[in-house]
């Protein structure tokens, strides 16, 4: 599992948060100063991370930054 922190321009609508929650589980959206939002979510693999980014792009958000931190290899 990988913890993802994605910063986007604009605020997420409740419906976008609901879609993220239904696809990925728990989601936390932190609204920053100005016109930015930080989305915190855990994804299973790189394909899920790409799906999250695609969802954000498809709903009109500009991705400003991505930080992903996964489990250490065993």
PQR file with spaces between the fields and no chain letter, atoms N, CA, C, O and H, PARSE charges and radii, in Angstrom:
ATOM       1  N    UNK     1       0.843   -1.181    0.000 -0.4000 1.5000
ATOM       2  CA   UNK     1       0.000    0.000    0.000 -0.0000 2.0000
ATOM       3  C    UNK     1       0.887    1.242    0.000  0.5500 1.7000
ATOM       4  O    UNK     1       1.973    1.251    0.581 -0.5500 1.4000
ATOM       5  N    UNK     2       0.407    2.275   -0.655 -0.4000 1.5000
ATOM       6  CA   UNK     2       1.153    3.517   -0.779 -0.0000 2.0000
ATOM       7  C    UNK     2       0.290    4.673   -0.302  0.5500 1.7000
ATOM       8  O    UNK     2      -0.855    4.824   -0.729 -0.5500 1.4000
ATOM       9  H    UNK     2      -0.475    2.268   -1.127  0.4000 1.0000
ATOM      10  N    UNK     3       0.846    5.484    0.584 -0.4000 1.5000
ATOM      11  CA   UNK     3       0.159    6.699    1.031 -0.0000 2.0000
ATOM      12  C    UNK     3       0.449    7.795    0.021  0.5500 1.7000
ATOM      13  O    UNK     3       1.610    8.101   -0.251 -0.5500 1.4000
ATOM      14  H    UNK     3       1.776    5.361    0.931  0.4000 1.0000
ATOM      15  N    UNK     4      -0.593    8.384   -0.532 -0.4000 1.5000
ATOM      16  CA   UNK     4      -0.450    9.444   -1.532 -0.0000 2.0000
ATOM      17  C    UNK     4      -0.972   10.765   -0.986  0.5500 1.7000
ATOM      18  O    UNK     4      -2.027   10.830   -0.355 -0.5500 1.4000
ATOM      19  H    UNK     4      -1.536    8.135   -0.311  0.4000 1.0000
ATOM      20  N    UNK     5      -0.215   11.799   -1.243 -0.4000 1.5000
ATOM      21  CA   UNK     5      -0.622   13.158   -0.922 -0.0000 2.0000
ATOM      22  C    UNK     5      -0.576   13.933   -2.234  0.5500 1.7000
ATOM      23  O    UNK     5       0.496   14.153   -2.798 -0.5500 1.4000
ATOM      24  H    UNK     5       0.643   11.746   -1.755  0.4000 1.0000
ATOM      25  N    UNK     6      -1.736   14.342   -2.709 -0.4000 1.5000
ATOM      26  CA   UNK     6      -1.834   15.026   -3.990 -0.0000 2.0000
ATOM      27  C    UNK     6      -2.358   16.441   -3.750  0.5500 1.7000
ATOM      28  O    UNK     6      -3.418   16.629   -3.153 -0.5500 1.4000
ATOM      29  H    UNK     6      -2.607   14.164   -2.251  0.4000 1.0000
ATOM      30  N    UNK     7      -1.614   17.417   -4.214 -0.4000 1.5000
ATOM      31  CA   UNK     7      -2.058   18.812   -4.126 -0.0000 2.0000
ATOM      32  C    UNK     7      -2.651   19.209   -5.469  0.5500 1.7000
ATOM      33  O    UNK     7      -2.040   19.014   -6.520 -0.5500 1.4000
ATOM      34  H    UNK     7      -0.753   17.265   -4.699  0.4000 1.0000
ATOM      35  N    UNK     8      -3.847   19.768   -5.413 -0.4000 1.5000
ATOM      36  CA   UNK     8      -4.534   20.185   -6.635 -0.0000 2.0000
ATOM      37  C    UNK     8      -4.990   21.630   -6.506  0.5500 1.7000
ATOM      38  O    UNK     8      -5.152   22.159   -5.406 -0.5500 1.4000
ATOM      39  H    UNK     8      -4.343   19.927   -4.560  0.4000 1.0000
ATOM      40  N    UNK     9      -5.190   22.246   -7.655 -0.4000 1.5000
ATOM      41  CA   UNK     9      -5.738   23.597   -7.678 -0.0000 2.0000
ATOM      42  C    UNK     9      -7.253   23.471   -7.565  0.5500 1.7000
ATOM      43  O    UNK     9      -7.869   22.643   -8.237 -0.5500 1.4000
ATOM      44  H    UNK     9      -5.058   21.816   -8.548  0.4000 1.0000
ATOM      45  N    UNK    10      -7.839   24.289   -6.718 -0.4000 1.5000
ATOM      46  CA   UNK    10      -9.289   24.300   -6.560 -0.0000 2.0000
ATOM      47  C    UNK    10      -9.747   23.411   -5.418  0.5500 1.7000
ATOM      48  O    UNK    10      -8.961   22.687   -4.806 -0.5500 1.4000
ATOM      49  H    UNK    10      -7.339   24.961   -6.172  0.4000 1.0000
ATOM      50  N    UNK    11     -11.024   23.487   -5.155 -0.4000 1.5000
ATOM      51  CA   UNK    11     -11.632   22.689   -4.098 -0.0000 2.0000
ATOM      52  C    UNK    11     -12.316   21.473   -4.711  0.5500 1.7000
ATOM      53  O    UNK    11     -12.860   21.544   -5.813 -0.5500 1.4000
ATOM      54  H    UNK    11     -11.662   24.074   -5.651  0.4000 1.0000
ATOM      55  N    UNK    12     -12.284   20.368   -3.991 -0.4000 1.5000
ATOM      56  CA   UNK    12     -12.985   19.171   -4.447 -0.0000 2.0000
ATOM      57  C    UNK    12     -14.459   19.292   -4.103  0.5500 1.7000
ATOM      58  O    UNK    12     -14.819   19.774   -3.029 -0.5500 1.4000
ATOM      59  H    UNK    12     -11.842   20.311   -3.096  0.4000 1.0000
ATOM      60  N    UNK    13     -15.289   18.861   -5.003 -0.4000 1.5000
ATOM      61  CA   UNK    13     -16.717   18.823   -4.689 -0.0000 2.0000
ATOM      62  C    UNK    13     -16.983   17.582   -3.838  0.5500 1.7000
ATOM      63  O    UNK    13     -16.175   16.654   -3.813 -0.5500 1.4000
ATOM      64  H    UNK    13     -14.997   18.470   -5.876  0.4000 1.0000
ATOM      65  N    UNK    14     -18.088   17.574   -3.162 -0.4000 1.5000
ATOM      66  CA   UNK    14     -18.473   16.421   -2.364 -0.0000 2.0000
ATOM      67  C    UNK    14     -18.612   15.171   -3.208  0.5500 1.7000
ATOM      68  O    UNK    14     -18.300   14.072   -2.750 -0.5500 1.4000
ATOM      69  H    UNK    14     -18.744   18.328   -3.182  0.4000 1.0000
ATOM      70  N    UNK    15     -19.080   15.331   -4.440 -0.4000 1.5000
ATOM      71  CA   UNK    15     -19.258   14.161   -5.303 -0.0000 2.0000
ATOM      72  C    UNK    15     -17.916   13.561   -5.715  0.5500 1.7000
ATOM      73  O    UNK    15     -17.803   12.341   -5.833 -0.5500 1.4000
ATOM      74  H    UNK    15     -19.334   16.225   -4.812  0.4000 1.0000
ATOM      75  N    UNK    16     -16.892   14.399   -5.937 -0.4000 1.5000
ATOM      76  CA   UNK    16     -15.560   13.877   -6.269 -0.0000 2.0000
ATOM      77  C    UNK    16     -14.983   13.144   -5.055  0.5500 1.7000
ATOM      78  O    UNK    16     -14.402   12.068   -5.196 -0.5500 1.4000
ATOM      79  H    UNK    16     -16.985   15.390   -5.842  0.4000 1.0000
ATOM      80  N    UNK    17     -15.142   13.726   -3.866 -0.4000 1.5000
ATOM      81  CA   UNK    17     -14.688   13.033   -2.656 -0.0000 2.0000
ATOM      82  C    UNK    17     -15.389   11.694   -2.509  0.5500 1.7000
ATOM      83  O    UNK    17     -14.755   10.706   -2.135 -0.5500 1.4000
ATOM      84  H    UNK    17     -15.613   14.600   -3.751  0.4000 1.0000
ATOM      85  N    UNK    18     -16.687   11.641   -2.795 -0.4000 1.5000
ATOM      86  CA   UNK    18     -17.438   10.392   -2.696 -0.0000 2.0000
ATOM      87  C    UNK    18     -16.911    9.340   -3.664  0.5500 1.7000
ATOM      88  O    UNK    18     -16.810    8.167   -3.307 -0.5500 1.4000
ATOM      89  H    UNK    18     -17.202   12.443   -3.098  0.4000 1.0000
ATOM      90  N    UNK    19     -16.573    9.750   -4.887 -0.4000 1.5000
ATOM      91  CA   UNK    19     -16.041    8.805   -5.874 -0.0000 2.0000
ATOM      92  C    UNK    19     -14.682    8.283   -5.414  0.5500 1.7000
ATOM      93  O    UNK    19     -14.417    7.083   -5.500 -0.5500 1.4000
ATOM      94  H    UNK    19     -16.656   10.704   -5.176  0.4000 1.0000
ATOM      95  N    UNK    20     -13.820    9.175   -4.927 -0.4000 1.5000
ATOM      96  CA   UNK    20     -12.514    8.744   -4.429 -0.0000 2.0000
ATOM      97  C    UNK    20     -12.705    7.758   -3.280  0.5500 1.7000
ATOM      98  O    UNK    20     -12.041    6.722   -3.237 -0.5500 1.4000
ATOM      99  H    UNK    20     -14.035   10.149   -4.857  0.4000 1.0000
ATOM     100  N    UNK    21     -13.596    8.068   -2.359 -0.4000 1.5000
ATOM     101  CA   UNK    21     -13.868    7.194   -1.213 -0.0000 2.0000
ATOM     102  C    UNK    21     -14.380    5.824   -1.670  0.5500 1.7000
ATOM     103  O    UNK    21     -13.986    4.798   -1.114 -0.5500 1.4000
ATOM     104  H    UNK    21     -14.136    8.909   -2.394  0.4000 1.0000
ATOM     105  N    UNK    22     -15.247    5.806   -2.669 -0.4000 1.5000
ATOM     106  CA   UNK    22     -15.804    4.528   -3.124 -0.0000 2.0000
ATOM     107  C    UNK    22     -14.761    3.671   -3.838  0.5500 1.7000
ATOM     108  O    UNK    22     -14.838    2.443   -3.802 -0.5500 1.4000
ATOM     109  H    UNK    22     -15.567    6.639   -3.120  0.4000 1.0000
ATOM     110  N    UNK    23     -13.791    4.310   -4.484 -0.4000 1.5000
ATOM     111  CA   UNK    23     -12.766    3.559   -5.222 -0.0000 2.0000
ATOM     112  C    UNK    23     -11.554    3.197   -4.372  0.5500 1.7000
ATOM     113  O    UNK    23     -10.948    2.144   -4.572 -0.5500 1.4000
ATOM     114  H    UNK    23     -13.728    5.308   -4.513  0.4000 1.0000
ATOM     115  N    UNK    24     -11.195    4.067   -3.419 -0.4000 1.5000
ATOM     116  CA   UNK    24      -9.928    3.890   -2.700 -0.0000 2.0000
ATOM     117  C    UNK    24     -10.078    3.748   -1.192  0.5500 1.7000
ATOM     118  O    UNK    24      -9.102    3.440   -0.508 -0.5500 1.4000
ATOM     119  H    UNK    24     -11.687    4.923   -3.256  0.4000 1.0000
ATOM     120  N    UNK    25     -11.255    3.961   -0.665 -0.4000 1.5000
ATOM     121  CA   UNK    25     -11.438    3.892    0.781 -0.0000 2.0000
ATOM     122  C    UNK    25     -11.363    5.282    1.397  0.5500 1.7000
ATOM     123  O    UNK    25     -11.772    6.270    0.788 -0.5500 1.4000
ATOM     124  H    UNK    25     -12.048    4.212   -1.220  0.4000 1.0000
ATOM     125  N    UNK    26     -10.836    5.341    2.608 -0.4000 1.5000
ATOM     126  CA   UNK    26     -10.787    6.604    3.350 -0.0000 2.0000
ATOM     127  C    UNK    26     -10.012    7.667    2.580  0.5500 1.7000
ATOM     128  O    UNK    26      -8.967    7.397    1.989 -0.5500 1.4000
ATOM     129  H    UNK    26     -10.504    4.538    3.103  0.4000 1.0000
ATOM     130  N    UNK    27     -10.549    8.872    2.604 -0.4000 1.5000
ATOM     131  CA   UNK    27      -9.900   10.012    1.947 -0.0000 2.0000
ATOM     132  C    UNK    27     -10.017   11.215    2.874  0.5500 1.7000
ATOM     133  O    UNK    27     -11.035   11.409    3.539 -0.5500 1.4000
ATOM     134  H    UNK    27     -11.398    9.092    3.085  0.4000 1.0000
ATOM     135  N    UNK    28      -8.972   12.009    2.905 -0.4000 1.5000
ATOM     136  CA   UNK    28      -8.980   13.240    3.675 -0.0000 2.0000
ATOM     137  C    UNK    28      -8.625   14.372    2.716  0.5500 1.7000
ATOM     138  O    UNK    28      -7.603   14.326    2.032 -0.5500 1.4000
ATOM     139  H    UNK    28      -8.145   11.852    2.365  0.4000 1.0000
ATOM     140  N    UNK    29      -9.477   15.377    2.677 -0.4000 1.5000
ATOM     141  CA   UNK    29      -9.214   16.554    1.843 -0.0000 2.0000
ATOM     142  C    UNK    29      -8.965   17.726    2.768  0.5500 1.7000
ATOM     143  O    UNK    29      -9.820   18.091    3.575 -0.5500 1.4000
ATOM     144  H    UNK    29     -10.308   15.414    3.233  0.4000 1.0000
ATOM     145  N    UNK    30      -7.778   18.316    2.644 -0.4000 1.5000
ATOM     146  CA   UNK    30      -7.423   19.495    3.441 -0.0000 2.0000
ATOM     147  C    UNK    30      -7.409   20.701    2.512  0.5500 1.7000
ATOM     148  O    UNK    30      -6.703   20.725    1.504 -0.5500 1.4000
ATOM     149  H    UNK    30      -7.083   18.020    1.989  0.4000 1.0000
ATOM     150  N    UNK    31      -8.204   21.695    2.875 -0.4000 1.5000
ATOM     151  CA   UNK    31      -8.299   22.890    2.054 -0.0000 2.0000
ATOM     152  C    UNK    31      -7.303   23.918    2.571  0.5500 1.7000
ATOM     153  O    UNK    31      -7.369   24.337    3.727 -0.5500 1.4000
ATOM     154  H    UNK    31      -8.777   21.675    3.694  0.4000 1.0000
ATOM     155  N    UNK    32      -6.385   24.317    1.706 -0.4000 1.5000
ATOM     156  CA   UNK    32      -5.342   25.253    2.081 -0.0000 2.0000
ATOM     157  C    UNK    32      -5.751   26.680    1.816  0.5500 1.7000
ATOM     158  O    UNK    32      -6.864   26.962    1.371 -0.5500 1.4000
ATOM     159  H    UNK    32      -6.331   23.977    0.767  0.4000 1.0000
ATOM     160  N    UNK    33      -4.835   27.563    2.097 -0.4000 1.5000
ATOM     161  CA   UNK    33      -5.116   28.967    1.813 -0.0000 2.0000
ATOM     162  C    UNK    33      -5.189   29.185    0.300  0.5500 1.7000
ATOM     163  O    UNK    33      -4.527   28.500   -0.480 -0.5500 1.4000
ATOM     164  H    UNK    33      -3.932   27.334    2.458  0.4000 1.0000
ATOM     165  N    UNK    34      -5.989   30.131   -0.075 -0.4000 1.5000
ATOM     166  CA   UNK    34      -6.122   30.398   -1.505 -0.0000 2.0000
ATOM     167  C    UNK    34      -6.951   29.324   -2.174  0.5500 1.7000
ATOM     168  O    UNK    34      -7.999   28.922   -1.669 -0.5500 1.4000
ATOM     169  H    UNK    34      -6.527   30.687    0.559  0.4000 1.0000
ATOM     170  N    UNK    35      -6.477   28.874   -3.295 -0.4000 1.5000
ATOM     171  CA   UNK    35      -7.253   27.979   -4.143 -0.0000 2.0000
ATOM     172  C    UNK    35      -6.552   26.631   -4.295  0.5500 1.7000
ATOM     173  O    UNK    35      -6.263   26.207   -5.414 -0.5500 1.4000
ATOM     174  H    UNK    35      -5.625   29.200   -3.705  0.4000 1.0000
ATOM     175  N    UNK    36      -6.276   25.956   -3.180 -0.4000 1.5000
ATOM     176  CA   UNK    36      -5.617   24.656   -3.283 -0.0000 2.0000
ATOM     177  C    UNK    36      -6.218   23.674   -2.288  0.5500 1.7000
ATOM     178  O    UNK    36      -6.758   24.059   -1.251 -0.5500 1.4000
ATOM     179  H    UNK    36      -6.510   26.300   -2.271  0.4000 1.0000
ATOM     180  N    UNK    37      -6.108   22.399   -2.631 -0.4000 1.5000
ATOM     181  CA   UNK    37      -6.590   21.312   -1.792 -0.0000 2.0000
ATOM     182  C    UNK    37      -5.527   20.231   -1.775  0.5500 1.7000
ATOM     183  O    UNK    37      -4.916   19.938   -2.803 -0.5500 1.4000
ATOM     184  H    UNK    37      -5.669   22.087   -3.473  0.4000 1.0000
ATOM     185  N    UNK    38      -5.305   19.639   -0.615 -0.4000 1.5000
ATOM     186  CA   UNK    38      -4.428   18.487   -0.502 -0.0000 2.0000
ATOM     187  C    UNK    38      -5.290   17.274   -0.219  0.5500 1.7000
ATOM     188  O    UNK    38      -6.058   17.259    0.743 -0.5500 1.4000
ATOM     189  H    UNK    38      -5.802   19.876    0.219  0.4000 1.0000
ATOM     190  N    UNK    39      -5.163   16.258   -1.058 -0.4000 1.5000
ATOM     191  CA   UNK    39      -5.931   15.028   -0.938 -0.0000 2.0000
ATOM     192  C    UNK    39      -4.998   13.945   -0.400  0.5500 1.7000
ATOM     193  O    UNK    39      -3.932   13.701   -0.964 -0.5500 1.4000
ATOM     194  H    UNK    39      -4.539   16.271   -1.839  0.4000 1.0000
ATOM     195  N    UNK    40      -5.405   13.299    0.693 -0.4000 1.5000
ATOM     196  CA   UNK    40      -4.631   12.213    1.282 -0.0000 2.0000
ATOM     197  C    UNK    40      -5.425   10.926    1.148  0.5500 1.7000
ATOM     198  O    UNK    40      -6.569   10.839    1.594 -0.5500 1.4000
ATOM     199  H    UNK    40      -6.271   13.497    1.151  0.4000 1.0000
ATOM     200  N    UNK    41      -4.803    9.921    0.525 -0.4000 1.5000
ATOM     201  CA   UNK    41      -5.489    8.649    0.282 -0.0000 2.0000
ATOM     202  C    UNK    41      -4.441    7.543    0.187  0.5500 1.7000
ATOM     203  O    UNK    41      -3.288    7.806   -0.153 -0.5500 1.4000
ATOM     204  H    UNK    41      -3.874    9.991    0.162  0.4000 1.0000
ATOM     205  N    UNK    42      -4.835    6.320    0.485 -0.4000 1.5000
ATOM     206  CA   UNK    42      -3.948    5.169    0.357 -0.0000 2.0000
ATOM     207  C    UNK    42      -4.364    4.380   -0.875  0.5500 1.7000
ATOM     208  O    UNK    42      -5.541    4.075   -1.063 -0.5500 1.4000
ATOM     209  H    UNK    42      -5.772    6.106    0.761  0.4000 1.0000
ATOM     210  N    UNK    43      -3.377    4.052   -1.715 -0.4000 1.5000
ATOM     211  CA   UNK    43      -3.652    3.281   -2.926 -0.0000 2.0000
ATOM     212  C    UNK    43      -2.886    1.969   -2.882  0.5500 1.7000
ATOM     213  O    UNK    43      -1.877    1.850   -2.187 -0.5500 1.4000
ATOM     214  H    UNK    43      -2.421    4.300   -1.562  0.4000 1.0000
ATOM     215  N    UNK    44      -3.369    0.994   -3.622 -0.4000 1.5000
ATOM     216  CA   UNK    44      -2.790   -0.349   -3.582 -0.0000 2.0000
ATOM     217  C    UNK    44      -1.508   -0.484   -4.396  0.5500 1.7000
ATOM     218  O    UNK    44      -0.600   -1.220   -4.009 -0.5500 1.4000
ATOM     219  H    UNK    44      -4.189    1.090   -4.186  0.4000 1.0000
ATOM     220  N    UNK    45      -1.433    0.227   -5.528 -0.4000 1.5000
ATOM     221  CA   UNK    45      -0.306    0.026   -6.431 -0.0000 2.0000
ATOM     222  C    UNK    45      -0.202    1.209   -7.390  0.5500 1.7000
ATOM     223  O    UNK    45      -1.045    2.105   -7.355 -0.5500 1.4000
ATOM     224  H    UNK    45      -2.171    0.824   -5.842  0.4000 1.0000
ATOM     225  N    UNK    46       0.829    1.222   -8.252 -0.4000 1.5000
ATOM     226  CA   UNK    46       0.979    2.338   -9.200 -0.0000 2.0000
ATOM     227  C    UNK    46      -0.221    2.532  -10.129  0.5500 1.7000
ATOM     228  O    UNK    46      -0.534    3.660  -10.507 -0.5500 1.4000
ATOM     229  H    UNK    46       1.513    0.494   -8.281  0.4000 1.0000
ATOM     230  N    UNK    47      -0.887    1.449  -10.496 -0.4000 1.5000
ATOM     231  CA   UNK    47      -2.063    1.581  -11.368 -0.0000 2.0000
ATOM     232  C    UNK    47      -3.181    2.340  -10.647  0.5500 1.7000
ATOM     233  O    UNK    47      -3.866    3.161  -11.257 -0.5500 1.4000
ATOM     234  H    UNK    47      -0.633    0.532  -10.189  0.4000 1.0000
ATOM     235  N    UNK    48      -3.362    2.074   -9.375 -0.4000 1.5000
ATOM     236  CA   UNK    48      -4.377    2.789   -8.597 -0.0000 2.0000
ATOM     237  C    UNK    48      -3.989    4.252   -8.425  0.5500 1.7000
ATOM     238  O    UNK    48      -4.850    5.132   -8.444 -0.5500 1.4000
ATOM     239  H    UNK    48      -2.805    1.407   -8.880  0.4000 1.0000
ATOM     240  N    UNK    49      -2.704    4.512   -8.259 -0.4000 1.5000
ATOM     241  CA   UNK    49      -2.223    5.894   -8.155 -0.0000 2.0000
ATOM     242  C    UNK    49      -2.529    6.644   -9.446  0.5500 1.7000
ATOM     243  O    UNK    49      -2.983    7.788   -9.411 -0.5500 1.4000
ATOM     244  H    UNK    49      -2.004    3.797   -8.243  0.4000 1.0000
ATOM     245  N    UNK    50      -2.283    6.009  -10.571 -0.4000 1.5000
ATOM     246  CA   UNK    50      -2.580    6.618  -11.870 -0.0000 2.0000
ATOM     247  C    UNK    50      -4.083    6.850  -12.024  0.5500 1.7000
ATOM     248  O    UNK    50      -4.499    7.872  -12.568 -0.5500 1.4000
ATOM     249  H    UNK    50      -1.914    5.080  -10.600  0.4000 1.0000
ATOM     250  N    UNK    51      -4.900    5.902  -11.546 -0.4000 1.5000
ATOM     251  CA   UNK    51      -6.351    6.051  -11.624 -0.0000 2.0000
ATOM     252  C    UNK    51      -6.818    7.251  -10.802  0.5500 1.7000
ATOM     253  O    UNK    51      -7.719    7.978  -11.220 -0.5500 1.4000
ATOM     254  H    UNK    51      -4.562    5.071  -11.105  0.4000 1.0000
ATOM     255  N    UNK    52      -6.208    7.458   -9.637 -0.4000 1.5000
ATOM     256  CA   UNK    52      -6.542    8.619   -8.811 -0.0000 2.0000
ATOM     257  C    UNK    52      -6.201    9.917   -9.547  0.5500 1.7000
ATOM     258  O    UNK    52      -7.011   10.842   -9.595 -0.5500 1.4000
ATOM     259  H    UNK    52      -5.475    6.868   -9.298  0.4000 1.0000
ATOM     260  N    UNK    53      -5.004    9.976  -10.114 -0.4000 1.5000
ATOM     261  CA   UNK    53      -4.606   11.176  -10.859 -0.0000 2.0000
ATOM     262  C    UNK    53      -5.527   11.417  -12.047  0.5500 1.7000
ATOM     263  O    UNK    53      -5.926   12.553  -12.301 -0.5500 1.4000
ATOM     264  H    UNK    53      -4.346    9.225  -10.075  0.4000 1.0000
ATOM     265  N    UNK    54      -5.863   10.372  -12.767 -0.4000 1.5000
ATOM     266  CA   UNK    54      -6.765   10.498  -13.921 -0.0000 2.0000
ATOM     267  C    UNK    54      -8.131   11.012  -13.488  0.5500 1.7000
ATOM     268  O    UNK    54      -8.722   11.859  -14.158 -0.5500 1.4000
ATOM     269  H    UNK    54      -5.539    9.449  -12.560  0.4000 1.0000
ATOM     270  N    UNK    55      -8.633   10.501  -12.369 -0.4000 1.5000
ATOM     271  CA   UNK    55      -9.916   10.972  -11.848 -0.0000 2.0000
ATOM     272  C    UNK    55      -9.854   12.471  -11.551  0.5500 1.7000
ATOM     273  O    UNK    55     -10.772   13.216  -11.893 -0.5500 1.4000
ATOM     274  H    UNK    55      -8.154    9.813  -11.824  0.4000 1.0000
ATOM     275  N    UNK    56      -8.780   12.900  -10.920 -0.4000 1.5000
ATOM     276  CA   UNK    56      -8.644   14.324  -10.605 -0.0000 2.0000
ATOM     277  C    UNK    56      -8.540   15.167  -11.875  0.5500 1.7000
ATOM     278  O    UNK    56      -9.165   16.224  -11.973 -0.5500 1.4000
ATOM     279  H    UNK    56      -8.034   12.295  -10.642  0.4000 1.0000
ATOM     280  N    UNK    57      -7.752   14.702  -12.848 -0.4000 1.5000
ATOM     281  CA   UNK    57      -7.640   15.432  -14.117 -0.0000 2.0000
ATOM     282  C    UNK    57      -8.981   15.480  -14.840  0.5500 1.7000
ATOM     283  O    UNK    57      -9.379   16.525  -15.354 -0.5500 1.4000
ATOM     284  H    UNK    57      -7.245   13.844  -12.768  0.4000 1.0000
ATOM     285  N    UNK    58      -9.676   14.346  -14.877 -0.4000 1.5000
ATOM     286  CA   UNK    58     -10.950   14.274  -15.599 -0.0000 2.0000
ATOM     287  C    UNK    58     -12.032   15.151  -14.973  0.5500 1.7000
ATOM     288  O    UNK    58     -12.992   15.528  -15.646 -0.5500 1.4000
ATOM     289  H    UNK    58      -9.353   13.497  -14.459  0.4000 1.0000
ATOM     290  N    UNK    59     -11.880   15.478  -13.688 -0.4000 1.5000
ATOM     291  CA   UNK    59     -12.865   16.343  -13.029 -0.0000 2.0000
ATOM     292  C    UNK    59     -12.406   17.799  -13.002  0.5500 1.7000
ATOM     293  O    UNK    59     -12.957   18.619  -12.268 -0.5500 1.4000
ATOM     294  H    UNK    59     -11.101   15.172  -13.142  0.4000 1.0000
ATOM     295  N    UNK    60     -11.384   18.113  -13.817 -0.4000 1.5000
ATOM     296  CA   UNK    60     -10.988   19.493  -14.032 -0.0000 2.0000
ATOM     297  C    UNK    60      -9.979   20.061  -13.056  0.5500 1.7000
ATOM     298  O    UNK    60      -9.832   21.280  -12.971 -0.5500 1.4000
ATOM     299  H    UNK    60     -10.936   17.446  -14.413  0.4000 1.0000
ATOM     300  N    UNK    61      -9.276   19.208  -12.312 -0.4000 1.5000
ATOM     301  CA   UNK    61      -8.286   19.702  -11.357 -0.0000 2.0000
ATOM     302  C    UNK    61      -6.886   19.663  -11.958  0.5500 1.7000
ATOM     303  O    UNK    61      -6.506   18.704  -12.629 -0.5500 1.4000
ATOM     304  H    UNK    61      -9.396   18.218  -12.382  0.4000 1.0000
ATOM     305  N    UNK    62      -6.129   20.726  -11.701 -0.4000 1.5000
ATOM     306  CA   UNK    62      -4.713   20.752  -12.061 -0.0000 2.0000
ATOM     307  C    UNK    62      -3.939   20.154  -10.894  0.5500 1.7000
ATOM     308  O    UNK    62      -4.050   20.632   -9.765 -0.5500 1.4000
ATOM     309  H    UNK    62      -6.437   21.505  -11.155  0.4000 1.0000
ATOM     310  N    UNK    63      -3.164   19.122  -11.157 -0.4000 1.5000
ATOM     311  CA   UNK    63      -2.343   18.516  -10.115 -0.0000 2.0000
ATOM     312  C    UNK    63      -1.085   19.361   -9.974  0.5500 1.7000
ATOM     313  O    UNK    63      -0.334   19.547  -10.931 -0.5500 1.4000
ATOM     314  H    UNK    63      -3.075   18.734  -12.074  0.4000 1.0000
ATOM     315  N    UNK    64      -0.869   19.866   -8.772 -0.4000 1.5000
ATOM     316  CA   UNK    64       0.273   20.737   -8.500 -0.0000 2.0000
ATOM     317  C    UNK    64       1.467   19.951   -7.974  0.5500 1.7000
ATOM     318  O    UNK    64       2.614   20.291   -8.267 -0.5500 1.4000
ATOM     319  H    UNK    64      -1.479   19.714   -7.995  0.4000 1.0000
ATOM     320  N    UNK    65       1.204   18.899   -7.196 -0.4000 1.5000
ATOM     321  CA   UNK    65       2.290   18.104   -6.617 -0.0000 2.0000
ATOM     322  C    UNK    65       1.759   16.739   -6.207  0.5500 1.7000
ATOM     323  O    UNK    65       0.581   16.580   -5.885 -0.5500 1.4000
ATOM     324  H    UNK    65       0.273   18.623   -6.958  0.4000 1.0000
ATOM     325  N    UNK    66       2.653   15.761   -6.227 -0.4000 1.5000
ATOM     326  CA   UNK    66       2.321   14.401   -5.784 -0.0000 2.0000
ATOM     327  C    UNK    66       3.452   13.930   -4.902  0.5500 1.7000
ATOM     328  O    UNK    66       4.625   14.034   -5.260 -0.5500 1.4000
ATOM     329  H    UNK    66       3.610   15.890   -6.489  0.4000 1.0000
ATOM     330  N    UNK    67       3.089   13.411   -3.743 -0.4000 1.5000
ATOM     331  CA   UNK    67       4.074   12.789   -2.864 -0.0000 2.0000
ATOM     332  C    UNK    67       3.520   11.423   -2.504  0.5500 1.7000
ATOM     333  O    UNK    67       2.403   11.311   -2.000 -0.5500 1.4000
ATOM     334  H    UNK    67       2.136   13.327   -3.452  0.4000 1.0000
ATOM     335  N    UNK    68       4.305   10.384   -2.763 -0.4000 1.5000
ATOM     336  CA   UNK    68       3.866    9.024   -2.468 -0.0000 2.0000
ATOM     337  C    UNK    68       4.919    8.345   -1.605  0.5500 1.7000
ATOM     338  O    UNK    68       6.118    8.433   -1.872 -0.5500 1.4000
ATOM     339  H    UNK    68       5.212   10.475   -3.173  0.4000 1.0000
ATOM     340  N    UNK    69       4.452    7.676   -0.578 -0.4000 1.5000
ATOM     341  CA   UNK    69       5.355    6.980    0.329 -0.0000 2.0000
ATOM     342  C    UNK    69       4.803    5.577    0.554  0.5500 1.7000
ATOM     343  O    UNK    69       3.738    5.402    1.147 -0.5500 1.4000
ATOM     344  H    UNK    69       3.478    7.606   -0.361  0.4000 1.0000
ATOM     345  N    UNK    70       5.553    4.569    0.066 -0.4000 1.5000
ATOM     346  CA   UNK    70       5.077    3.205    0.172 -0.0000 2.0000
ATOM     347  C    UNK    70       5.739    2.451    1.295  0.5500 1.7000
ATOM     348  O    UNK    70       6.594    2.980    2.005 -0.5500 1.4000
ATOM     349  H    UNK    70       6.418    4.711   -0.416  0.4000 1.0000
ATOM     350  N    UNK    71       5.331    1.205    1.447 -0.4000 1.5000
ATOM     351  CA   UNK    71       5.942    0.325    2.436 -0.0000 2.0000
ATOM     352  C    UNK    71       7.356   -0.044    2.007  0.5500 1.7000
ATOM     353  O    UNK    71       7.658   -0.105    0.815 -0.5500 1.4000
ATOM     354  H    UNK    71       4.636    0.775    0.870  0.4000 1.0000
ATOM     355  N    UNK    72       8.189   -0.282    2.959 -0.4000 1.5000
ATOM     356  CA   UNK    72       9.558   -0.723    2.656 -0.0000 2.0000
ATOM     357  C    UNK    72       9.517   -2.129    2.096  0.5500 1.7000
ATOM     358  O    UNK    72       8.709   -2.947    2.538 -0.5500 1.4000
ATOM     359  H    UNK    72       7.944   -0.233    3.927  0.4000 1.0000
ATOM     360  N    UNK    73      10.385   -2.429    1.118 -0.4000 1.5000
ATOM     361  CA   UNK    73      10.425   -3.786    0.567 -0.0000 2.0000
ATOM     362  C    UNK    73      10.757   -4.798    1.663  0.5500 1.7000
ATOM     363  O    UNK    73      11.494   -4.498    2.601 -0.5500 1.4000
ATOM     364  H    UNK    73      11.041   -1.765    0.759  0.4000 1.0000
ATOM     365  N    UNK    74      10.201   -5.995    1.525 -0.4000 1.5000
ATOM     366  CA   UNK    74      10.439   -7.050    2.527 -0.0000 2.0000
ATOM     367  C    UNK    74      11.446   -8.028    2.022  0.5500 1.7000
ATOM     368  O    UNK    74      11.779   -8.986    2.719 -0.5500 1.4000
ATOM     369  H    UNK    74       9.601   -6.239    0.763  0.4000 1.0000
